[in-house]
Amino acid sequence: MVVALDQITKQWVTAALTYGEPVVFTPFFNFTLLHNPGAAFSFLSEAGGWQRWFFTAMALGVSVALVIWLARVCVTKPLESLALALILGGALGNVYDRVLLGYVVDFIVVHYRSYHFPAFNIADSAITVGAFLLIIDMLFSKEKPGHD
């Protein structure tokens, strides 16, 4: 579901928005179609192209690890399963862009006065929420590690 929602929204903003021109919703939130050839926060975006395949390989490796982890999670751990599924869906959504387009489509922009948080998308949001849920689960889980 994450991959589908991510790709649908990216296709919609790509068709509906002009690159780099914000569509303002509030004084702190807008949609701006942007292309990010790098990683989070545009890390290595000016690296010359090799980063496309490096980040693709890295994301696919992490995705394989997440699938294995998800397959081993006990069915009595729904929060951990949800967290892993969100992270996996987000990773695959961005990998899809990177492989087909050579960049990730970002469009959600949050800002306060002159401070702009880097643009992101649904996949990035799913990864962030999944990581947060995973931390919450690890901190507040009643089971001790290794007792599945």
C-alpha positions as CSV (number, residue, x, y, z in Angstrom):
1,M,0.0,0.0,0.0
2,V,2.8,2.4,0.8
3,V,4.5,1.8,-2.6
4,A,1.2,2.3,-4.4
5,L,0.3,5.5,-2.5
6,D,3.8,6.8,-3.0
7,Q,3.8,6.2,-6.7
8,I,0.3,7.6,-7.3
9,T,1.1,10.8,-5.5
10,K,4.4,11.2,-7.3
11,Q,2.7,10.7,-10.7
12,W,0.0,13.1,-9.7
13,V,2.4,15.9,-8.7
14,T,4.6,15.3,-11.7
15,A,1.6,15.8,-14.0
16,A,-0.1,18.6,-12.0
17,L,2.8,20.8,-10.9
18,T,5.5,22.8,-12.6
19,Y,9.0,21.9,-11.5
20,G,10.3,24.2,-8.8
21,E,7.1,26.3,-8.5
22,P,5.4,26.0,-5.1
23,V,1.7,25.5,-4.6
24,V,1.2,27.2,-1.2
25,F,-1.4,25.7,1.2
26,T,-0.4,27.5,4.4
27,P,2.4,29.9,5.5
28,F,4.5,26.8,6.5
29,F,3.4,24.1,4.0
30,N,3.5,23.7,0.3
31,F,3.9,21.3,-2.6
32,T,6.9,21.9,-4.8
33,L,7.9,19.4,-7.5
34,L,11.6,18.6,-7.0
35,H,13.9,15.9,-8.2
36,N,16.5,14.5,-5.8
37,P,19.3,12.4,-7.4
38,G,21.0,12.0,-4.0
39,A,19.9,10.5,-0.7
40,A,18.2,12.0,2.3
41,F,18.6,15.8,2.5
42,S,20.1,15.7,-1.1
43,F,23.2,14.0,0.2
44,L,25.6,13.4,-2.7
45,S,23.1,14.9,-5.2
46,E,26.0,16.5,-7.2
47,A,28.2,13.3,-7.2
48,G,28.0,12.8,-11.0
49,G,25.6,9.8,-11.3
50,W,27.4,6.9,-9.5
51,Q,25.2,7.6,-6.4
52,R,22.1,6.4,-8.3
53,W,23.3,2.8,-8.4
54,F,25.0,3.0,-5.0
55,F,21.8,4.1,-3.2
56,T,19.7,1.6,-5.3
57,A,22.0,-1.3,-4.2
58,M,22.0,-0.1,-0.6
59,A,18.2,0.2,-0.5
60,L,17.7,-3.2,-2.1
61,G,20.1,-4.7,0.4
62,V,18.2,-3.1,3.3
63,S,14.9,-4.2,1.8
64,V,16.1,-7.9,1.7
65,A,17.1,-7.6,5.3
66,L,13.7,-6.1,6.2
67,V,11.9,-8.9,4.4
68,I,13.8,-11.5,6.4
69,W,13.3,-9.6,9.6
70,L,9.6,-9.2,8.8
71,A,9.2,-12.9,8.1
72,R,10.8,-13.7,11.5
73,V,8.6,-11.3,13.5
74,C,6.2,-13.1,15.8
75,V,2.6,-12.5,14.9
76,T,2.0,-11.2,18.4
77,K,4.2,-8.1,17.6
78,P,1.9,-6.1,15.3
79,L,3.6,-2.7,16.0
80,E,7.0,-4.1,15.0
81,S,5.5,-5.7,11.9
82,L,3.8,-2.4,10.9
83,A,7.0,-0.5,11.5
84,L,9.0,-2.8,9.3
85,A,6.3,-2.8,6.6
86,L,6.3,1.0,6.5
87,I,10.1,1.2,6.2
88,L,10.1,-1.5,3.5
89,G,7.4,0.2,1.5
90,G,9.1,3.5,1.7
91,A,12.4,2.1,0.6
92,L,10.9,0.3,-2.3
93,G,8.9,3.4,-3.4
94,N,12.1,5.5,-3.6
95,V,14.1,2.6,-5.3
96,Y,11.4,2.5,-8.0
97,D,12.0,6.2,-8.7
98,R,15.8,5.9,-8.6
99,V,15.9,2.9,-11.0
100,L,13.3,4.3,-13.5
101,L,14.0,8.0,-13.3
102,G,17.5,8.4,-11.9
103,Y,16.2,10.6,-9.1
104,V,13.5,10.5,-6.4
105,V,10.5,12.7,-6.8
106,D,10.0,14.9,-3.8
107,F,7.2,17.4,-3.3
108,I,6.2,18.0,0.3
109,V,7.8,21.1,1.7
110,V,7.5,22.3,5.3
111,H,9.1,25.5,6.4
112,Y,9.2,28.1,9.1
113,R,10.2,31.7,8.0
114,S,13.5,31.3,6.2
115,Y,14.2,27.7,7.5
116,H,13.1,25.0,5.0
117,F,13.1,21.4,5.9
118,P,14.3,19.4,2.9
119,A,11.5,18.3,0.5
120,F,10.2,14.8,1.0
121,N,7.5,12.4,-0.2
122,I,5.1,9.7,1.0
123,A,7.9,7.1,0.9
124,D,10.1,9.2,3.1
125,S,7.2,9.8,5.5
126,A,6.6,6.1,5.7
127,I,10.2,5.4,6.5
128,T,10.2,8.1,9.2
129,V,7.0,6.9,10.8
130,G,8.1,3.3,10.6
131,A,11.5,4.1,12.3
132,F,9.7,6.0,15.0
133,L,7.3,3.1,15.6
134,L,10.2,0.7,15.7
135,I,11.9,2.8,18.3
136,I,8.7,3.0,20.4
137,D,8.2,-0.7,20.1
138,M,11.8,-1.4,21.2
139,L,11.5,1.0,24.1
140,F,8.2,-0.1,25.4
141,S,8.0,-3.8,24.4
142,K,7.2,-6.0,27.4
143,E,9.2,-8.9,26.0
144,K,12.9,-9.2,26.4
145,P,15.0,-9.4,23.2
146,G,15.6,-13.0,22.0
147,H,12.4,-14.3,23.6
148,D,10.2,-14.8,20.5
